[in-house]
Amino acid sequence: MILAFLATRLGRGLVVGFALVMALIVNNSHQRSIGASNVLVASKEQGAKANAKNETVRAAAERPGAADRVRSRFCRDC
């Protein structure tokens, strides 16, 4: 009975329609996972840039005379 239904034009149309819908769902899922991985990669790159900037700031703060440089720049009446 099921095979007879699939042999009709309506049955074939439903099977093809179902296959197309499933293909769209799979493609949408794949595209979303690619987008999510791109967001993660961009976030890691931004984190690496921020860490590099923080490291340069820490290195400058550890050099001798750092407190005097801050005082001369930001303290007018000291």
C-alpha positions as CSV (number, residue, x, y, z in Angstrom):
1,M,0.0,0.0,0.0
2,I,2.8,2.4,0.9
3,L,4.7,1.5,-2.3
4,A,1.5,2.1,-4.3
5,F,1.2,5.6,-2.8
6,L,4.8,6.4,-3.5
7,A,4.3,5.3,-7.1
8,T,1.7,8.0,-7.6
9,R,2.5,11.6,-8.6
10,L,1.4,12.9,-5.2
11,G,3.6,10.4,-3.3
12,R,6.7,11.2,-5.4
13,G,6.0,14.9,-4.9
14,L,5.8,14.5,-1.1
15,V,9.0,12.5,-1.0
16,V,10.9,15.0,-3.1
17,G,9.4,17.9,-1.0
18,F,10.5,16.1,2.2
19,A,14.0,15.6,0.8
20,L,14.3,19.2,-0.1
21,V,13.1,20.4,3.3
22,M,15.6,18.0,5.0
23,A,18.4,19.3,2.7
24,L,17.6,22.9,3.7
25,I,17.5,22.0,7.4
26,V,20.9,20.3,7.2
27,N,22.4,23.2,5.2
28,N,21.0,25.7,7.7
29,S,22.5,23.8,10.6
30,H,25.8,23.6,8.8
31,Q,25.9,27.3,8.1
32,R,25.1,28.1,11.8
33,S,27.9,25.9,13.0
34,I,30.3,27.6,10.6
35,G,29.1,31.0,11.9
36,A,29.6,30.0,15.5
37,S,33.1,28.8,14.8
38,N,33.9,32.1,13.1
39,V,32.7,34.0,16.2
40,L,34.8,31.8,18.4
41,V,37.9,32.4,16.3
42,A,37.3,36.2,16.2
43,S,36.8,36.2,20.0
44,K,40.1,34.3,20.5
45,E,41.9,36.8,18.3
46,Q,40.5,39.8,20.2
47,G,41.5,38.1,23.5
48,A,45.1,37.6,22.2
49,K,45.3,41.2,21.1
50,A,44.1,42.4,24.5
51,N,46.6,40.1,26.3
52,A,49.4,41.4,24.2
53,K,48.4,45.0,25.0
54,N,48.2,44.2,28.7
55,E,51.6,42.6,28.6
56,T,53.2,45.8,27.2
57,V,51.4,47.9,29.8
58,R,52.7,45.6,32.6
59,A,56.2,45.7,31.1
60,A,56.2,49.5,31.1
61,A,54.9,49.5,34.7
62,E,57.7,47.3,35.9
63,R,60.5,49.5,34.4
64,P,62.3,51.7,36.9
65,G,60.8,55.2,37.2
66,A,57.3,54.2,36.3
67,A,55.8,55.9,39.4
68,D,57.6,59.1,38.6
69,R,56.4,59.1,35.0
70,V,52.8,58.7,36.2
71,R,53.2,61.4,38.8
72,S,54.7,63.9,36.3
73,R,52.0,63.2,33.7
74,F,48.9,63.2,35.9
75,C,49.7,65.2,39.1
76,R,49.9,68.9,38.5
77,D,50.6,70.1,42.1
78,C,52.7,67.2,43.4
